[in-house]
Amino acid sequence: MISTLHLGATEKAEISVDSLFAAGRYREAAAALEAEIKTSGESSTRYANLGNCYYLLGDLGHAVLSYERATLLDPRDKAIAEARAVLIKKTIDKLPDAESWFTLTGAKVAYALPLTALLPLALVLFALAIGSCVAFALGRTRRGKRIAFYTALGSFVLTAFVGALILHWVYAERSAREKAVITQPEVNVYSSPSGKGTVKTQLHEGTRLRLVGKSVGEYQQFSLGDGTEGWIASSAIEPIVAPK
C-alpha cells in the first residue's frame, strides 16, 4: 500500500513522476513532486506520493511528515489514513498523538461528512429552526404550537452540533500549526535551550511532537503525547504546516 502512488488520471504533471517511481528512481521522483507542490500547489495526493518516495528511500522522518500533511489536507481519505498508521508503527519511539481522547473522538465524528456537506446542512437546520419559531408564534392550536416548539428546539440543538463539527475542521488546521515531525535519524532532548544542558533522552525520526512557545536561539521547546517535555534542536524538526 505504501509503495503505490495515488495518481489521478487527469494529473498529467505527475505522469512523469509515476514513470520515475516505477523505474525505482525514488529520489528523482521525490524532487519532481517537491517542485510540483511548489509550482502547482499542495494536495493530499502529491504529499502521499511524496511520502511513498521518502519511505522507499529509507527516510522515515520525511515520509511521516509528508503523510501528516496529506492527512491534514484530506482527513477523510481512508487509504492515506491507513498508510499513515503503518508508518507511525515503524517509528522507533512509537509515541501516541499528543491529543486527548475527547479530541480524537470528536475528529472521527467531524470527519464523517465533508466540510462541503456540513456547511449547507448547518444553514438548512438553522433555517428550519427560525421557521419553526415563526410557526410557533403564529400558531393557533396547542398541538401546532407544540410541534413547532419541539421542532425549533431540536433544530437549534442540531445546528449547534453541526456548528461544533465545522469548528473542529477549523481547529484541526490551527492545531497543526503547533505540531512538527523529527526528520533527523536521532536527536538529543535537552532540559534547557542549550546544547550544553542535560540530555534527558533521545528521540528518533518520524516522532511527532507539539511545539511550545517560540524557539530560543537554535532550540525549540516541545511536548509529547506521553507527557515528555524538553528542548530540541530546531534543525532536527519540520512543521507539519508547510511554510509558504
C-alpha positions, -999 to 999 in steps of 0.1 A, spaced: 0 0 0 27 25 9 47 17 -23 17 26 -46 13 61 -60 -22 77 -57 -21 92 -91 -53 106 -107 -58 101 -144 -61 138 -151 -29 148 -132 -7 150 -163 21 167 -145 26 137 -122 27 111 -150 65 115 -153 67 110 -115 48 78 -119 74 67 -145 103 76 -122 87 58 -94 81 26 -115 118 27 -125 129 28 -89 143 64 -92 127 75 -60 150 104 -52 142 120 -86 105 113 -82 106 130 -47 124 160 -62 99 162 -90 70 161 -65 86 188 -43 88 210 -74 52 202 -84 40 212 -49 58 245 -51 46 254 -86 11 239 -87 1 238 -50 -4 213 -22 -27 183 -25 -32 152 -4 -23 130 -34 10 148 -40 20 146 -4 10 109 -2 31 101 -33 60 121 -17 57 101 15 59 69 -6 91 80 -22 107 90 11 97 57 27 114 37 -1 144 59 2 147 49 39 138 84 51 111 76 76 111 112 91 101 129 58 78 100 49 58 106 82 59 144 76 45 140 41 17 118 53 9 142 81 5 169 56 -16 147 33 -39 138 62 -43 175 71 -55 183 36 -78 153 34 -85 137 68 -113 116 53 -91 96 29 -90 61 43 -60 49 22 -39 78 34 -50 72 70 -41 36 68 -7 43 52 0 70 79 -8 45 106 16 19 91 44 45 90 38 56 126 41 20 138 75 18 121 89 47 142 113 37 170 97 58 196 61 48 188 46 76 207 8 84 206 -7 116 192 -5 145 217 -43 147 216 -69 139 243 -94 111 239 -121 137 235 -104 154 206 -97 122 188 -133 110 192 -145 144 180 -123 141 149 -139 108 140 -174 123 142 -164 155 125 -149 138 95 -179 115 89 -191 141 64 -170 165 43 -169 202 52 -188 210 19 -217 190 33 -216 203 68 -219 240 59 -251 237 39 -265 213 65 -260 239 92 -277 265 71 -307 243 65 -311 233 101 -308 270 112 -335 280 86 -357 252 99 -352 264 135 -362 300 125 -391 288 105 -404 267 134 -401 297 157 -423 318 133 -447 289 131 -448 287 169 -455 325 172 -483 324 145 -498 290 155 -534 290 166 -537 255 180 -520 240 210 -509 209 190 -494 231 163 -475 252 187 -462 221 205 -449 206 172 -433 239 162 -417 243 196 -400 209 197 -390 212 160 -374 246 167 -357 232 198 -344 201 180 -332 222 150 -313 246 173 -296 217 191 -287 200 158 -274 234 144 -252 238 174 -239 202 170 -231 207 133 -215 240 141 -192 223 165 -182 198 138 -174 227 115 -153 243 142 -134 211 146 -123 213 110 -111 249 116 -94 239 149 -76 210 133 -58 233 108 -48 258 136 -37 230 159 -15 216 131 5 248 131 18 238 166 30 204 155 62 191 139 79 159 130 115 149 137 133 144 104 168 135 116 176 98 124 184 106 161 184 137 182 190 146 218 164 161 241 178 187 265 165 201 298 172 237 287 176 256 254 213 248 251 233 221 236 253 221 268 223 213 290 215 179 305 205 153 279 171 139 291 166 113 264 169 107 227 142 107 200 141 94 165 129 102 130 92 102 125 82 111 160 55 138 161 56 165 187 38 196 198 57 229 198 55 250 229 60 288 225 87 303 203 122 289 197 151 302 218 182 305 197 187 272 179 164 252 201 126 247 203 106 236 234 81 208 228 58 182 245 49 147 235 18 126 237 32 107 267 38 139 287 75 142 280 87 178 277 121 193 267 141 212 242 152 200 208 174 215 180 152 234 156 172 220 127 160 185 136 123 191 131 100 203 104 65 218 110 35 199 97 20 230 81 45 237 53 59 272 53 46 293 24 
